[in-house]
């Protein structure tokens, strides 16, 4: 499976061998059909009670679970076992139901950058084209070792790009991995990210650690259907108050993280990475491959691991979170935002995020 390309060390169970009838069914999306083809211990497909989009739930032996909406590859729940008591499960992801869709959770963002064309007669120069012509995600494969590892593989096409997305669950971690293949005749440039909206018990006890010594700049997030704060909202300054005593940082300015722990009480939107000019050198300091979130209210720590991506995006809503309720959240994850990923014809690019913990 595709996940093996990312060295996730998933045990290799017997491969899926769909029947001939199932093979001719193409990209079947009905839950019953999906269960017939891909269902197995720890992998269950279903449909929303209101007849909505099909979903899949992954479960491992210790009861940890992940829920995923198939057509948009949106991870809407991750409930790992974090305490030894029988009901010791906690929801990690922050989601909000809106009239149009569920927002938050873990979302994959891929934007293809169009070649800039000379403007004529006052027309704007084309800069970015989101994957508007992309097909919906469909299930390509599923694997399970029946005990401690399950995964589902989704795929879709977007122009000349063939995209695979693998969601894996283990007793102490979950992973989301993307593989993009360029099947066209020209190289493509992408901005991409795997953005996770993480739940915290209270604003005053939210932090991350592990980014000390890393350079960062103020930067908006990539826009996506899953966003809780749009790029414009993320960049709005916060009015002064109990939590807003720090000076506002200016977009485009670079700073080095001095503190061991970054308190996320205030509103911020940052990209931690090597500056683009630094990357032109033979040797330069990259952003850390992992860092930890700290939820003092629930006394929980989660390790965020990036693979393949150059940047780390971190945002906190400050007082803007109040419009969604009493719980607090942050948005973070690996990204390629400052310098696009270049994929030559016939080549692949792959990246991944792992959320793991040792709270037990």
LUMLUM-651384 format. One line per 8 residues: their letters; for each residue x, y, z of C-alpha. Coordinates in nm, 2 decimals, decimal comma. Layout:
a) X:Y:Z | ... .
END
This chain:
xxxxxxxx) 0,00:0,00:0,00 | 0,09:0,36:-0,03 | 0,16:0,40:0,34 | 0,46:0,17:0,31 | 0,63:0,44:0,10 | 0,63:0,66:0,41 | 0,79:0,40:0,63 | 0,50:0,39:0,88 .
xxxxxxxx) 0,59:0,03:0,97 | 0,23:-0,08:0,94 | 0,21:-0,46:0,97 | 0,13:-0,62:0,63 | -0,19:-0,82:0,66 | -0,34:-1,02:0,37 | -0,41:-0,79:0,08 | -0,77:-0,70:-0,02 .
xxxxxxxx) -0,90:-0,92:-0,30 | -1,24:-0,78:-0,42 | -1,46:-1,00:-0,62 | -1,50:-0,96:-0,99 | -1,85:-0,82:-0,94 | -1,71:-0,56:-0,70 | -1,43:-0,48:-0,93 | -1,67:-0,38:-1,21 .
xxxxxxxx) -1,86:-0,16:-0,97 | -1,60:0,11:-1,00 | -1,58:0,38:-0,74 | -1,88:0,25:-0,53 | -1,96:0,48:-0,24 | -2,26:0,32:-0,08 | -2,18:0,20:0,27 | -2,30:-0,15:0,21 .
xxxxxxxx) -2,09:-0,18:-0,10 | -1,79:-0,04:0,08 | -1,83:-0,28:0,37 | -1,85:-0,57:0,13 | -1,54:-0,47:-0,05 | -1,32:-0,31:0,23 | -1,49:-0,38:0,56 | -1,30:-0,59:0,81 .
xxxxxxxx) -1,22:-0,60:1,18 | -1,17:-0,24:1,29 | -1,30:-0,08:0,97 | -1,67:0,00:0,94 | -1,84:0,21:0,67 | -2,17:0,38:0,74 | -2,39:0,67:0,62 | -2,50:0,97:0,83 .
xxxxxxxx) -2,85:0,95:0,99 | -2,97:1,23:0,77 | -2,86:1,05:0,45 | -2,54:1,25:0,43 | -2,20:1,15:0,30 | -2,06:0,80:0,37 | -1,81:0,78:0,65 | -1,56:0,52:0,78 .
xxxxxxxx) -1,47:0,46:1,14 | -1,14:0,30:1,23 | -1,10:0,12:1,57 | -0,80:-0,06:1,73 | -0,79:-0,31:2,02 | -0,75:-0,05:2,30 | -1,07:0,13:2,18 | -0,90:0,43:2,02 .
xxxxxxxx) -1,09:0,54:1,71 | -1,09:0,78:1,41 | -1,39:0,89:1,20 | -1,35:1,01:0,84 | -1,59:1,15:0,59 | -1,51:0,99:0,26 | -1,60:1,23:-0,02 | -1,39:1,52:0,12 .
xxxxxxxx) -1,13:1,31:0,31 | -1,22:1,50:0,63 | -1,11:1,35:0,96 | -1,38:1,46:1,21 | -1,29:1,27:1,52 | -0,98:1,12:1,69 | -1,06:0,96:2,03 | -0,75:0,79:2,17 .
xxxxxxxx) -0,73:0,61:2,50 | -0,54:0,85:2,72 | -0,63:0,73:3,07 | -0,62:0,37:3,22 | -0,98:0,39:3,34 | -1,24:0,21:3,13 | -1,39:0,53:2,99 | -1,04:0,69:2,95 .
xxxxxxxx) -1,10:0,83:2,60 | -1,07:1,20:2,51 | -1,17:1,37:2,18 | -0,86:1,54:2,04 | -1,01:1,73:1,75 | -1,22:2,04:1,76 | -1,52:2,05:1,51 | -1,81:2,28:1,46 .
xxxxxxxx) -2,14:2,19:1,27 | -2,24:2,46:1,03 | -2,53:2,47:0,79 | -2,30:2,38:0,50 | -2,06:2,13:0,65 | -1,86:2,02:0,95 | -1,56:2,25:1,00 | -1,24:2,19:1,20 .
xxxxxxxx) -1,10:1,84:1,24 | -0,80:1,74:1,02 | -0,81:1,86:0,66 | -0,58:1,81:0,37 | -0,52:2,13:0,16 | -0,36:2,11:-0,18 | -0,35:2,42:-0,41 | -0,19:2,40:-0,75 .
xxxxxxxx) -0,01:2,72:-0,84 | -0,07:2,84:-1,20 | 0,20:2,99:-1,41 | 0,18:3,37:-1,39 | 0,06:3,51:-1,73 | 0,13:3,87:-1,84 | -0,18:4,08:-1,75 | -0,36:4,24:-2,05 .
xxxxxxxx) -0,60:4,53:-2,05 | -0,60:4,56:-1,67 | -0,68:4,19:-1,61 | -0,52:4,04:-1,30 | -0,24:3,79:-1,32 | -0,34:3,44:-1,24 | -0,16:3,33:-0,92 | -0,33:3,03:-0,77 .
xxxxxxxx) -0,58:2,77:-0,87 | -0,72:2,55:-0,60 | -0,80:2,20:-0,71 | -1,15:2,31:-0,82 | -1,18:2,05:-1,09 | -1,08:1,77:-0,86 | -1,30:1,46:-0,83 | -1,44:1,35:-0,50 .
xxxxxxxx) -1,24:1,11:-0,29 | -1,32:0,74:-0,32 | -1,20:0,44:-0,13 | -0,91:0,27:-0,30 | -0,80:0,01:-0,04 | -0,81:-0,08:0,33 | -0,58:-0,28:0,56 | -0,59:-0,42:0,91 .
xxxxxxxx) -0,39:-0,65:1,12 | -0,70:-0,72:1,33 | -0,53:-0,60:1,65 | -0,33:-0,28:1,66 | -0,32:-0,12:1,32 | -0,59:-0,02:1,07 | -0,58:0,21:0,77 | -0,79:0,33:0,48 .
xxxxxxxx) -0,66:0,46:0,15 | -0,85:0,72:-0,05 | -0,77:0,85:-0,40 | -0,88:1,12:-0,64 | -0,77:1,30:-0,95 | -0,72:1,68:-1,00 | -0,62:1,77:-1,36 | -0,29:1,59:-1,42 .
xxxxxxxx) -0,24:1,50:-1,05 | -0,32:1,16:-0,90 | -0,36:1,20:-0,53 | -0,36:0,93:-0,26 | -0,45:1,00:0,10 | -0,39:0,73:0,37 | -0,54:0,76:0,72 | -0,39:0,51:0,97 .
xxxxxxxx) -0,47:0,44:1,33 | -0,26:0,27:1,60 | -0,31:0,24:1,98 | -0,11:0,55:2,06 | -0,12:0,75:1,74 | -0,29:0,84:1,42 | -0,13:0,93:1,09 | -0,24:1,11:0,77 .
xxxxxxxx) -0,02:1,07:0,46 | -0,05:1,22:0,11 | 0,11:1,11:-0,21 | 0,08:1,33:-0,52 | 0,19:1,20:-0,86 | 0,23:1,43:-1,16 | 0,10:1,24:-1,46 | 0,12:1,54:-1,69 .
xxxxxxxx) 0,40:1,66:-1,92 | 0,49:1,98:-1,73 | 0,61:2,03:-1,38 | 0,35:2,15:-1,12 | 0,40:2,37:-0,81 | 0,19:2,31:-0,50 | 0,11:2,48:-0,18 | -0,01:2,22:0,07 .
xxxxxxxx) -0,08:2,15:0,43 | -0,24:1,90:0,67 | -0,42:2,13:0,92 | -0,54:1,99:1,25 | -0,78:2,18:1,47 | -0,71:2,05:1,82 | -0,94:2,09:2,13 | -0,82:2,23:2,46 .
xxxxxxxx) -1,01:2,26:2,79 | -0,94:2,63:2,85 | -0,77:2,92:2,68 | -0,54:2,99:2,98 | -0,39:2,64:2,97 | -0,30:2,61:2,60 | 0,06:2,59:2,48 | 0,31:2,42:2,25 .
xxxxxxxx) 0,67:2,32:2,33 | 0,97:2,21:2,12 | 1,00:2,51:1,88 | 1,27:2,70:2,07 | 1,54:2,83:1,84 | 1,32:2,81:1,53 | 1,26:3,11:1,31 | 0,90:3,21:1,23 .
xxxxxxxx) 0,70:3,48:1,05 | 0,34:3,60:1,08 | 0,15:3,44:0,79 | -0,21:3,35:0,71 | -0,32:2,99:0,67 | -0,41:2,83:0,34 | -0,78:2,87:0,28 | -0,98:2,55:0,29 .
xxxxxxxx) -1,34:2,42:0,32 | -1,25:2,30:0,68 | -1,13:2,63:0,82 | -1,27:2,78:1,14 | -1,08:3,11:1,08 | -1,04:3,23:0,72 | -0,70:3,37:0,62 | -0,84:3,72:0,67 .
xxxxxxxx) -0,98:3,64:1,01 | -0,66:3,47:1,12 | -0,46:3,79:1,04 | -0,70:4,03:1,22 | -0,55:4,19:1,53 | -0,71:4,12:1,86 | -0,84:4,40:2,08 | -0,66:4,45:2,41 .
xxxxxxxx) -0,77:4,26:2,71 | -0,66:4,03:2,99 | -0,47:3,80:2,75 | -0,34:4,06:2,50 | -0,05:4,24:2,67 | 0,21:4,13:2,42 | 0,29:4,36:2,12 | 0,14:4,27:1,79 .
xxxxxxxx) 0,39:4,11:1,54 | 0,41:4,25:1,19 | 0,34:4,03:0,88 | 0,65:3,95:0,69 | 0,89:4,01:0,98 | 1,10:3,72:1,10 | 1,16:3,63:1,46 | 1,35:3,35:1,64 .
xxxxxxxx) 1,15:3,16:1,90 | 1,33:3,22:2,24 | 1,09:3,06:2,48 | 1,09:2,69:2,56 | 0,71:2,69:2,58 | 0,49:2,90:2,35 | 0,17:3,01:2,53 | -0,12:3,03:2,30 .
xxxxxxxx) -0,36:3,25:2,49 | -0,33:3,53:2,24 | -0,44:3,54:1,88 | -0,16:3,45:1,64 | -0,10:3,30:1,30 | 0,26:3,18:1,23 | 0,47:2,97:1,00 | 0,78:2,82:1,16 .
xxxxxxxx) 1,04:2,75:0,90 | 1,37:2,84:0,75 | 1,35:3,16:0,56 | 1,32:3,11:0,18 | 1,65:3,30:0,13 | 1,82:3,06:0,38 | 1,71:2,76:0,18 | 1,93:2,87:-0,11 .
xxxxxxxx) 2,24:2,79:0,09 | 2,41:2,45:0,10 | 2,34:2,42:0,47 | 2,06:2,57:0,67 | 1,86:2,51:0,99 | 1,52:2,35:0,93 | 1,22:2,36:1,15 | 1,19:2,07:1,41 .
xxxxxxxx) 1,05:1,75:1,28 | 0,83:1,73:1,60 | 0,68:1,94:1,87 | 0,43:1,89:2,15 | 0,09:2,04:2,23 | 0,02:2,11:2,60 | -0,34:2,10:2,74 | -0,30:2,19:3,11 .
xxxxxxxx) -0,67:2,17:3,17 | -0,69:1,80:3,08 | -0,32:1,73:3,16 | -0,27:1,59:2,81 | 0,03:1,61:2,58 | 0,03:1,52:2,21 | 0,34:1,50:1,98 | 0,30:1,64:1,63 .
xxxxxxxx) 0,54:1,49:1,38 | 0,59:1,62:1,02 | 0,73:1,43:0,73 | 0,80:1,57:0,38 | 0,68:1,92:0,45 | 0,92:2,21:0,51 | 0,70:2,44:0,73 | 0,50:2,42:1,05 .
xxxxxxxx) 0,18:2,62:1,08 | 0,06:2,73:1,42 | -0,25:2,95:1,49 | -0,45:3,03:1,80 | -0,78:3,22:1,79 | -0,76:3,42:2,11 | -1,09:3,57:2,20 | -1,22:3,48:1,85 .
xxxxxxxx) -1,28:3,12:1,99 | -1,57:3,25:2,20 | -1,81:3,25:1,90 | -1,78:2,87:1,89 | -1,83:2,80:2,26 | -1,64:2,76:2,58 | -1,38:2,51:2,46 | -1,06:2,65:2,31 .
xxxxxxxx) -0,88:2,53:2,00 | -0,57:2,58:1,79 | -0,49:2,51:1,43 | -0,15:2,35:1,35 | 0,02:2,11:1,12 | 0,29:2,05:0,86 | 0,28:2,27:0,55 | 0,46:2,38:0,24 .
xxxxxxxx) 0,34:2,74:0,23 | 0,64:2,97:0,19 | 0,81:2,78:-0,09 | 0,60:2,56:-0,32 | 0,66:2,20:-0,38 | 0,78:2,13:-0,73 | 0,68:1,79:-0,89 | 0,83:1,70:-1,22 .
xxxxxxxx) 0,65:1,49:-1,48 | 0,62:1,13:-1,37 | 0,75:1,20:-1,02 | 0,58:1,17:-0,68 | 0,58:1,40:-0,38 | 0,48:1,27:-0,04 | 0,42:1,42:0,31 | 0,26:1,31:0,63 .
xxxxxxxx) 0,16:1,41:0,98 | 0,16:1,19:1,29 | -0,03:1,27:1,61 | 0,10:1,05:1,89 | 0,10:1,04:2,26 | 0,23:0,86:2,57 | -0,03:0,99:2,82 | -0,08:0,63:2,93 .
END
